[in-house]
Amino acid sequence: MNTKLHAAADQNRWPLSFFMTVGLISDHTGAAASLDSLPAAQQVQGDRRYDSDWFRDTLKEKDIKPCIPGRKSRGKSVKCNERKYKGRNRSKIMFRRIKNWR
């Protein structure tokens, strides 16, 4: 059985909350479930897997800027601050460290 781990972290990439889903479920399900527990934030960074119009609209309603690159199959392009998106690397390092402890 596979699992996916979704996390909310602060600006220094320290984890604040985790949400686990079954591996076969879409990432949008995990994103929708974790929206209620999202702390006050200015920006959300995510993979291309989190790119959807409803997710972006929900973040904008909460006055949060999405830093999510658009999927390659998306019709109209979406702007993403590439300099800030490169910082997502530290989040990947956090997940790798958690997986090493299991």
PyMOL CGO cylinders between C-alpha atoms (Angstrom):
from pymol import cmd
from pymol.cgo import CYLINDER

trace = [
    CYLINDER, 0.00, 0.00, 0.00, 1.32, 3.42, -0.96, 0.3, 1, 1, 1, 1, 1, 1,
    CYLINDER, 1.32, 3.42, -0.96, 0.78, 6.67, 0.89, 0.3, 1, 1, 1, 1, 1, 1,
    CYLINDER, 0.78, 6.67, 0.89, 1.31, 10.33, 0.10, 0.3, 1, 1, 1, 1, 1, 1,
    CYLINDER, 1.31, 10.33, 0.10, 2.33, 12.84, 2.71, 0.3, 1, 1, 1, 1, 1, 1,
    CYLINDER, 2.33, 12.84, 2.71, 1.16, 16.45, 2.39, 0.3, 1, 1, 1, 1, 1, 1,
    CYLINDER, 1.16, 16.45, 2.39, 2.71, 19.04, 4.69, 0.3, 1, 1, 1, 1, 1, 1,
    CYLINDER, 2.71, 19.04, 4.69, 2.26, 22.68, 5.66, 0.3, 1, 1, 1, 1, 1, 1,
    CYLINDER, 2.26, 22.68, 5.66, 5.52, 24.35, 6.66, 0.3, 1, 1, 1, 1, 1, 1,
    CYLINDER, 5.52, 24.35, 6.66, 6.59, 27.80, 7.77, 0.3, 1, 1, 1, 1, 1, 1,
    CYLINDER, 6.59, 27.80, 7.77, 8.89, 30.12, 5.83, 0.3, 1, 1, 1, 1, 1, 1,
    CYLINDER, 8.89, 30.12, 5.83, 11.95, 28.27, 7.14, 0.3, 1, 1, 1, 1, 1, 1,
    CYLINDER, 11.95, 28.27, 7.14, 10.47, 24.94, 5.95, 0.3, 1, 1, 1, 1, 1, 1,
    CYLINDER, 10.47, 24.94, 5.95, 9.79, 23.68, 9.47, 0.3, 1, 1, 1, 1, 1, 1,
    CYLINDER, 9.79, 23.68, 9.47, 6.72, 21.39, 9.29, 0.3, 1, 1, 1, 1, 1, 1,
    CYLINDER, 6.72, 21.39, 9.29, 3.58, 22.69, 10.99, 0.3, 1, 1, 1, 1, 1, 1,
    CYLINDER, 3.58, 22.69, 10.99, 1.05, 20.03, 10.02, 0.3, 1, 1, 1, 1, 1, 1,
    CYLINDER, 1.05, 20.03, 10.02, 0.90, 16.80, 8.04, 0.3, 1, 1, 1, 1, 1, 1,
    CYLINDER, 0.90, 16.80, 8.04, -1.88, 15.09, 6.14, 0.3, 1, 1, 1, 1, 1, 1,
    CYLINDER, -1.88, 15.09, 6.14, -1.57, 11.55, 4.79, 0.3, 1, 1, 1, 1, 1, 1,
    CYLINDER, -1.57, 11.55, 4.79, -3.62, 10.14, 1.91, 0.3, 1, 1, 1, 1, 1, 1,
    CYLINDER, -3.62, 10.14, 1.91, -3.73, 6.82, 0.10, 0.3, 1, 1, 1, 1, 1, 1,
    CYLINDER, -3.73, 6.82, 0.10, -1.19, 6.73, -2.72, 0.3, 1, 1, 1, 1, 1, 1,
    CYLINDER, -1.19, 6.73, -2.72, -3.72, 6.11, -5.48, 0.3, 1, 1, 1, 1, 1, 1,
    CYLINDER, -3.72, 6.11, -5.48, -5.79, 9.21, -4.68, 0.3, 1, 1, 1, 1, 1, 1,
    CYLINDER, -5.79, 9.21, -4.68, -5.20, 12.44, -6.57, 0.3, 1, 1, 1, 1, 1, 1,
    CYLINDER, -5.20, 12.44, -6.57, -3.09, 15.15, -4.96, 0.3, 1, 1, 1, 1, 1, 1,
    CYLINDER, -3.09, 15.15, -4.96, -6.07, 17.48, -5.26, 0.3, 1, 1, 1, 1, 1, 1,
    CYLINDER, -6.07, 17.48, -5.26, -7.91, 15.39, -2.64, 0.3, 1, 1, 1, 1, 1, 1,
    CYLINDER, -7.91, 15.39, -2.64, -5.07, 15.94, -0.17, 0.3, 1, 1, 1, 1, 1, 1,
    CYLINDER, -5.07, 15.94, -0.17, -4.93, 19.63, -1.03, 0.3, 1, 1, 1, 1, 1, 1,
    CYLINDER, -4.93, 19.63, -1.03, -8.67, 20.06, -0.49, 0.3, 1, 1, 1, 1, 1, 1,
    CYLINDER, -8.67, 20.06, -0.49, -8.56, 18.26, 2.86, 0.3, 1, 1, 1, 1, 1, 1,
    CYLINDER, -8.56, 18.26, 2.86, -5.59, 20.25, 4.14, 0.3, 1, 1, 1, 1, 1, 1,
    CYLINDER, -5.59, 20.25, 4.14, -6.98, 23.68, 3.15, 0.3, 1, 1, 1, 1, 1, 1,
    CYLINDER, -6.98, 23.68, 3.15, -8.97, 24.02, 6.38, 0.3, 1, 1, 1, 1, 1, 1,
    CYLINDER, -8.97, 24.02, 6.38, -5.93, 23.41, 8.56, 0.3, 1, 1, 1, 1, 1, 1,
    CYLINDER, -5.93, 23.41, 8.56, -3.70, 25.75, 6.55, 0.3, 1, 1, 1, 1, 1, 1,
    CYLINDER, -3.70, 25.75, 6.55, -2.09, 28.35, 8.83, 0.3, 1, 1, 1, 1, 1, 1,
    CYLINDER, -2.09, 28.35, 8.83, -2.08, 32.04, 7.94, 0.3, 1, 1, 1, 1, 1, 1,
    CYLINDER, -2.08, 32.04, 7.94, 0.31, 32.36, 5.02, 0.3, 1, 1, 1, 1, 1, 1,
    CYLINDER, 0.31, 32.36, 5.02, 1.38, 34.78, 2.33, 0.3, 1, 1, 1, 1, 1, 1,
    CYLINDER, 1.38, 34.78, 2.33, 2.39, 32.17, -0.22, 0.3, 1, 1, 1, 1, 1, 1,
    CYLINDER, 2.39, 32.17, -0.22, 1.92, 28.47, -1.00, 0.3, 1, 1, 1, 1, 1, 1,
    CYLINDER, 1.92, 28.47, -1.00, 4.48, 26.51, -2.96, 0.3, 1, 1, 1, 1, 1, 1,
    CYLINDER, 4.48, 26.51, -2.96, 3.60, 23.27, -4.65, 0.3, 1, 1, 1, 1, 1, 1,
    CYLINDER, 3.60, 23.27, -4.65, 4.38, 20.88, -7.47, 0.3, 1, 1, 1, 1, 1, 1,
    CYLINDER, 4.38, 20.88, -7.47, 2.74, 20.91, -10.85, 0.3, 1, 1, 1, 1, 1, 1,
    CYLINDER, 2.74, 20.91, -10.85, 0.44, 18.23, -9.46, 0.3, 1, 1, 1, 1, 1, 1,
    CYLINDER, 0.44, 18.23, -9.46, -1.33, 20.89, -7.39, 0.3, 1, 1, 1, 1, 1, 1,
    CYLINDER, -1.33, 20.89, -7.39, -2.04, 23.06, -10.45, 0.3, 1, 1, 1, 1, 1, 1,
    CYLINDER, -2.04, 23.06, -10.45, -5.80, 23.52, -10.85, 0.3, 1, 1, 1, 1, 1, 1,
    CYLINDER, -5.80, 23.52, -10.85, -8.07, 26.51, -11.22, 0.3, 1, 1, 1, 1, 1, 1,
    CYLINDER, -8.07, 26.51, -11.22, -10.22, 25.71, -8.17, 0.3, 1, 1, 1, 1, 1, 1,
    CYLINDER, -10.22, 25.71, -8.17, -7.14, 25.36, -5.94, 0.3, 1, 1, 1, 1, 1, 1,
    CYLINDER, -7.14, 25.36, -5.94, -5.70, 28.67, -7.15, 0.3, 1, 1, 1, 1, 1, 1,
    CYLINDER, -5.70, 28.67, -7.15, -9.07, 30.41, -6.69, 0.3, 1, 1, 1, 1, 1, 1,
    CYLINDER, -9.07, 30.41, -6.69, -9.43, 29.05, -3.15, 0.3, 1, 1, 1, 1, 1, 1,
    CYLINDER, -9.43, 29.05, -3.15, -5.96, 30.29, -2.24, 0.3, 1, 1, 1, 1, 1, 1,
    CYLINDER, -5.96, 30.29, -2.24, -6.69, 33.72, -3.69, 0.3, 1, 1, 1, 1, 1, 1,
    CYLINDER, -6.69, 33.72, -3.69, -9.91, 33.92, -1.64, 0.3, 1, 1, 1, 1, 1, 1,
    CYLINDER, -9.91, 33.92, -1.64, -7.75, 33.44, 1.46, 0.3, 1, 1, 1, 1, 1, 1,
    CYLINDER, -7.75, 33.44, 1.46, -5.32, 36.15, 0.22, 0.3, 1, 1, 1, 1, 1, 1,
    CYLINDER, -5.32, 36.15, 0.22, -2.55, 33.61, -0.38, 0.3, 1, 1, 1, 1, 1, 1,
    CYLINDER, -2.55, 33.61, -0.38, -0.34, 33.80, -3.47, 0.3, 1, 1, 1, 1, 1, 1,
    CYLINDER, -0.34, 33.80, -3.47, 0.11, 30.44, -5.21, 0.3, 1, 1, 1, 1, 1, 1,
    CYLINDER, 0.11, 30.44, -5.21, 3.66, 29.68, -6.35, 0.3, 1, 1, 1, 1, 1, 1,
    CYLINDER, 3.66, 29.68, -6.35, 2.74, 26.65, -8.42, 0.3, 1, 1, 1, 1, 1, 1,
    CYLINDER, 2.74, 26.65, -8.42, 3.99, 26.19, -11.97, 0.3, 1, 1, 1, 1, 1, 1,
    CYLINDER, 3.99, 26.19, -11.97, 1.40, 25.31, -14.58, 0.3, 1, 1, 1, 1, 1, 1,
    CYLINDER, 1.40, 25.31, -14.58, 1.03, 21.82, -15.95, 0.3, 1, 1, 1, 1, 1, 1,
    CYLINDER, 1.03, 21.82, -15.95, 2.35, 21.24, -19.43, 0.3, 1, 1, 1, 1, 1, 1,
    CYLINDER, 2.35, 21.24, -19.43, -1.12, 20.26, -20.63, 0.3, 1, 1, 1, 1, 1, 1,
    CYLINDER, -1.12, 20.26, -20.63, -2.68, 23.53, -19.37, 0.3, 1, 1, 1, 1, 1, 1,
    CYLINDER, -2.68, 23.53, -19.37, -4.25, 25.64, -22.11, 0.3, 1, 1, 1, 1, 1, 1,
    CYLINDER, -4.25, 25.64, -22.11, -3.25, 29.10, -20.93, 0.3, 1, 1, 1, 1, 1, 1,
    CYLINDER, -3.25, 29.10, -20.93, 0.05, 29.64, -19.19, 0.3, 1, 1, 1, 1, 1, 1,
    CYLINDER, 0.05, 29.64, -19.19, 0.33, 30.55, -15.52, 0.3, 1, 1, 1, 1, 1, 1,
    CYLINDER, 0.33, 30.55, -15.52, 3.06, 32.77, -14.10, 0.3, 1, 1, 1, 1, 1, 1,
    CYLINDER, 3.06, 32.77, -14.10, 5.18, 31.48, -11.28, 0.3, 1, 1, 1, 1, 1, 1,
    CYLINDER, 5.18, 31.48, -11.28, 8.07, 33.25, -9.56, 0.3, 1, 1, 1, 1, 1, 1,
    CYLINDER, 8.07, 33.25, -9.56, 10.93, 30.94, -10.55, 0.3, 1, 1, 1, 1, 1, 1,
    CYLINDER, 10.93, 30.94, -10.55, 13.31, 32.39, -7.95, 0.3, 1, 1, 1, 1, 1, 1,
    CYLINDER, 13.31, 32.39, -7.95, 10.93, 31.63, -5.09, 0.3, 1, 1, 1, 1, 1, 1,
    CYLINDER, 10.93, 31.63, -5.09, 9.99, 28.26, -6.56, 0.3, 1, 1, 1, 1, 1, 1,
    CYLINDER, 9.99, 28.26, -6.56, 13.63, 27.13, -6.43, 0.3, 1, 1, 1, 1, 1, 1,
    CYLINDER, 13.63, 27.13, -6.43, 13.41, 27.37, -2.64, 0.3, 1, 1, 1, 1, 1, 1,
    CYLINDER, 13.41, 27.37, -2.64, 11.00, 24.42, -2.69, 0.3, 1, 1, 1, 1, 1, 1,
    CYLINDER, 11.00, 24.42, -2.69, 14.11, 22.26, -2.82, 0.3, 1, 1, 1, 1, 1, 1,
    CYLINDER, 14.11, 22.26, -2.82, 14.35, 22.58, 0.98, 0.3, 1, 1, 1, 1, 1, 1,
    CYLINDER, 14.35, 22.58, 0.98, 10.87, 21.11, 1.34, 0.3, 1, 1, 1, 1, 1, 1,
    CYLINDER, 10.87, 21.11, 1.34, 11.98, 18.08, -0.66, 0.3, 1, 1, 1, 1, 1, 1,
    CYLINDER, 11.98, 18.08, -0.66, 14.93, 17.69, 1.70, 0.3, 1, 1, 1, 1, 1, 1,
    CYLINDER, 14.93, 17.69, 1.70, 12.50, 17.74, 4.66, 0.3, 1, 1, 1, 1, 1, 1,
    CYLINDER, 12.50, 17.74, 4.66, 10.43, 14.92, 3.12, 0.3, 1, 1, 1, 1, 1, 1,
    CYLINDER, 10.43, 14.92, 3.12, 13.57, 12.90, 2.40, 0.3, 1, 1, 1, 1, 1, 1,
    CYLINDER, 13.57, 12.90, 2.40, 14.66, 13.18, 6.05, 0.3, 1, 1, 1, 1, 1, 1,
    CYLINDER, 14.66, 13.18, 6.05, 11.23, 12.07, 7.26, 0.3, 1, 1, 1, 1, 1, 1,
    CYLINDER, 11.23, 12.07, 7.26, 11.31, 9.05, 4.94, 0.3, 1, 1, 1, 1, 1, 1,
    CYLINDER, 11.31, 9.05, 4.94, 14.75, 8.08, 6.26, 0.3, 1, 1, 1, 1, 1, 1,
    CYLINDER, 14.75, 8.08, 6.26, 13.32, 7.86, 9.80, 0.3, 1, 1, 1, 1, 1, 1,
    CYLINDER, 13.32, 7.86, 9.80, 10.51, 5.43, 9.00, 0.3, 1, 1, 1, 1, 1, 1,
]
cmd.load_cgo(trace, "trace")
